[in-house]
Amino acid sequence: MDLMSRVFQPYLDQFIIVFIDDILIDSKNRDEHSRPLRTALQVLQDRKLYAKFRKCEFWLDRVTFLGLIISNRGVEVDPSKVEAVKDWPVPNSVTEIRSFLGLAGYYRKFIKGFSSIAVPLTSLTKKNAKFIWRSKCQDSFDKLKQALTSAPVLSMPSGQGEYVFCTDTSKLGLGAVLMQNDRVIACASR
């Protein structure tokens, strides 16, 4: 990702987005798309970097990327990602609680009162704590799941001001949040 970010530095946030091994090339319409596409392919060729053609997709009207569906209609949450969190089973061990809290904790800035809501779950992860799933734990789990599956309104960045892009990975997936002026513009997981 670092290499791709350096290679495409002049074009990032203009018409190219790079994440891990994905390169997205954006344009307002099909007529304008050939110029940024040619530029991106030329940059790769100049640096002697090559893509596997069978892994490439061109001229798409809709792209699923980092748990979002990006199209000419805007940015929508991928329903399959929301379902995965909704279907997250009740934790049966400290390890499973830590996995869930790891996911939820990544988005803690965007969950009002996160620490207070998570107390019953975090108390089960303490050393020598007995694992007893009480109604308080279930309530905490349900509230955090609700907060994670209630997608904020997503909007396209205005191009004005500074942006902060935060990412994180775990054994279970990837996550990212784009913020402007302490406001969430987009968040995604994969």
C-alpha positions as CSV (number, residue, x, y, z in Angstrom):
1,M,0.0,0.0,0.0
2,D,2.9,2.3,0.8
3,L,4.4,1.7,-2.7
4,M,1.1,2.4,-4.4
5,S,0.5,5.5,-2.3
6,R,3.9,6.8,-3.3
7,V,3.5,5.9,-7.0
8,F,0.1,7.5,-7.3
9,Q,0.8,10.4,-4.9
10,P,0.1,13.2,-7.5
11,Y,-3.3,11.7,-8.3
12,L,-4.6,10.6,-4.9
13,D,-7.9,12.1,-3.9
14,Q,-8.2,13.6,-7.5
15,F,-9.3,10.4,-9.3
16,I,-7.4,7.6,-7.7
17,I,-8.0,5.8,-4.4
18,V,-5.5,3.1,-3.2
19,F,-6.3,0.6,-0.4
20,I,-4.0,-2.4,0.2
21,D,-3.9,-3.9,-3.3
22,D,-6.9,-2.2,-4.8
23,I,-6.7,0.8,-7.1
24,L,-9.9,2.6,-7.8
25,I,-10.1,5.1,-10.6
26,D,-13.0,7.5,-10.4
27,S,-14.6,9.8,-12.9
28,K,-17.8,11.7,-13.2
29,N,-19.0,9.8,-16.3
30,R,-18.0,7.3,-18.9
31,D,-16.9,9.9,-21.4
32,E,-14.3,11.4,-18.9
33,H,-13.1,8.0,-17.7
34,S,-10.6,7.2,-20.4
35,R,-8.2,10.0,-19.4
36,P,-7.7,9.0,-15.7
37,L,-7.6,5.3,-16.7
38,R,-4.8,6.0,-19.2
39,T,-2.9,8.0,-16.7
40,A,-3.1,5.3,-14.1
41,L,-2.0,2.6,-16.5
42,Q,0.8,4.8,-17.8
43,V,2.1,5.4,-14.2
44,L,2.1,1.6,-13.6
45,Q,3.9,1.0,-16.9
46,D,6.5,3.7,-16.2
47,R,7.3,2.2,-12.8
48,K,7.4,-1.3,-14.4
49,L,4.4,-2.4,-12.2
50,Y,1.9,-4.8,-13.7
51,A,-1.6,-5.8,-12.8
52,K,-3.1,-9.2,-13.6
53,F,-5.7,-8.5,-16.2
54,R,-8.0,-11.2,-14.9
55,K,-8.2,-9.4,-11.6
56,C,-9.0,-6.1,-13.2
57,E,-12.5,-4.7,-13.9
58,F,-13.1,-1.7,-16.1
59,W,-16.0,0.7,-16.8
60,L,-18.1,-0.4,-13.8
61,D,-21.1,1.7,-12.8
62,R,-21.1,0.2,-9.3
63,V,-18.2,-1.0,-7.1
64,T,-18.2,-2.8,-3.8
65,F,-15.2,-1.4,-1.8
66,L,-14.4,-1.7,1.9
67,G,-18.0,-2.6,2.9
68,L,-19.5,0.2,0.8
69,I,-21.3,0.2,-2.5
70,I,-20.1,3.2,-4.6
71,S,-22.2,4.2,-7.6
72,N,-23.5,7.2,-9.4
73,R,-26.2,7.3,-6.7
74,G,-23.6,7.9,-4.0
75,V,-22.1,5.8,-1.2
76,E,-24.2,3.1,0.4
77,V,-23.4,0.6,3.1
78,D,-23.1,-3.0,1.7
79,P,-26.1,-4.8,3.2
80,S,-24.0,-8.0,3.6
81,K,-21.6,-6.2,6.0
82,V,-24.5,-5.0,8.1
83,E,-26.0,-8.5,8.2
84,A,-22.6,-9.9,9.3
85,V,-22.7,-7.7,12.4
86,K,-26.4,-8.3,13.0
87,D,-25.8,-12.0,12.8
88,W,-22.7,-11.9,15.1
89,P,-23.3,-14.7,17.6
90,V,-23.4,-14.1,21.4
91,P,-19.8,-14.5,22.6
92,N,-19.1,-17.7,24.5
93,S,-15.6,-17.0,25.7
94,V,-13.2,-14.1,26.6
95,T,-11.5,-14.5,23.2
96,E,-14.8,-14.0,21.4
97,I,-15.7,-10.9,23.5
98,R,-12.2,-9.5,22.7
99,S,-12.9,-10.0,19.0
100,F,-16.2,-8.3,19.2
101,L,-14.8,-5.4,21.3
102,G,-11.9,-5.1,18.9
103,L,-14.3,-4.4,16.1
104,A,-16.6,-2.2,18.1
105,G,-13.6,-0.4,19.7
106,Y,-12.3,0.6,16.3
107,Y,-15.4,2.7,15.8
108,R,-15.6,3.9,19.4
109,K,-15.3,7.5,18.5
110,F,-18.6,7.2,16.6
111,I,-20.5,5.4,19.3
112,K,-21.8,7.8,21.9
113,G,-21.0,6.6,25.4
114,F,-19.0,3.6,24.1
115,S,-17.0,3.0,27.3
116,S,-20.2,3.1,29.4
117,I,-22.0,0.7,27.1
118,A,-19.1,-1.7,26.9
119,V,-18.4,-2.0,30.7
120,P,-20.3,-5.3,31.2
121,L,-18.3,-6.9,28.4
122,T,-14.9,-5.4,29.3
123,S,-15.4,-6.6,32.9
124,L,-15.6,-10.2,31.6
125,T,-12.1,-9.8,29.9
126,K,-10.3,-8.9,33.1
127,K,-7.8,-11.4,34.5
128,N,-9.4,-14.0,36.8
129,A,-12.9,-12.8,36.0
130,K,-15.5,-15.6,35.8
131,F,-17.2,-15.8,32.5
132,I,-20.9,-15.4,33.4
133,W,-23.1,-14.0,30.7
134,R,-25.6,-11.8,32.5
135,S,-28.5,-9.7,31.2
136,K,-26.3,-6.6,31.5
137,C,-23.8,-8.3,29.1
138,Q,-26.6,-9.1,26.6
139,D,-27.8,-5.5,26.8
140,S,-24.3,-4.2,26.2
141,F,-23.8,-6.6,23.3
142,D,-27.2,-5.6,21.7
143,K,-26.6,-1.9,22.1
144,L,-23.1,-2.1,20.5
145,K,-24.5,-4.2,17.6
146,Q,-27.3,-1.7,17.1
147,A,-24.8,1.2,17.1
148,L,-22.5,-0.6,14.6
149,T,-25.4,-1.5,12.2
150,S,-27.1,2.0,12.2
151,A,-25.2,3.5,9.4
152,P,-24.6,7.2,9.5
153,V,-25.6,9.3,6.5
154,L,-22.8,9.0,4.1
155,S,-21.8,11.9,1.8
156,M,-19.2,12.6,-0.7
157,P,-16.3,14.7,0.5
158,S,-16.7,18.4,-0.4
159,G,-13.0,18.9,-1.3
160,Q,-12.8,21.7,1.3
161,G,-10.8,21.4,4.5
162,E,-8.6,18.6,5.8
163,Y,-9.5,14.9,5.9
164,V,-8.4,12.2,8.3
165,F,-8.5,8.6,7.0
166,C,-8.1,6.0,9.8
167,T,-7.6,2.3,9.0
168,D,-7.2,-0.9,11.0
169,T,-6.9,-4.6,10.4
170,S,-7.4,-7.8,12.4
171,K,-7.5,-11.5,11.7
172,L,-11.2,-11.1,10.9
173,G,-11.1,-8.1,8.5
174,L,-10.3,-4.5,7.6
175,G,-11.9,-1.3,8.6
176,A,-11.6,2.4,7.6
177,V,-13.2,5.7,8.6
178,L,-13.0,9.0,6.7
179,M,-13.5,12.1,8.7
180,Q,-13.7,15.8,8.0
181,N,-13.9,18.5,10.7
182,D,-14.5,15.7,13.4
183,R,-17.5,14.5,11.3
184,V,-17.7,11.0,9.9
185,I,-17.9,11.1,6.1
186,A,-17.7,7.4,5.5
187,C,-16.9,4.2,7.4
188,A,-16.4,0.7,6.1
189,S,-15.3,-2.8,7.0
190,R,-14.4,-5.9,5.0
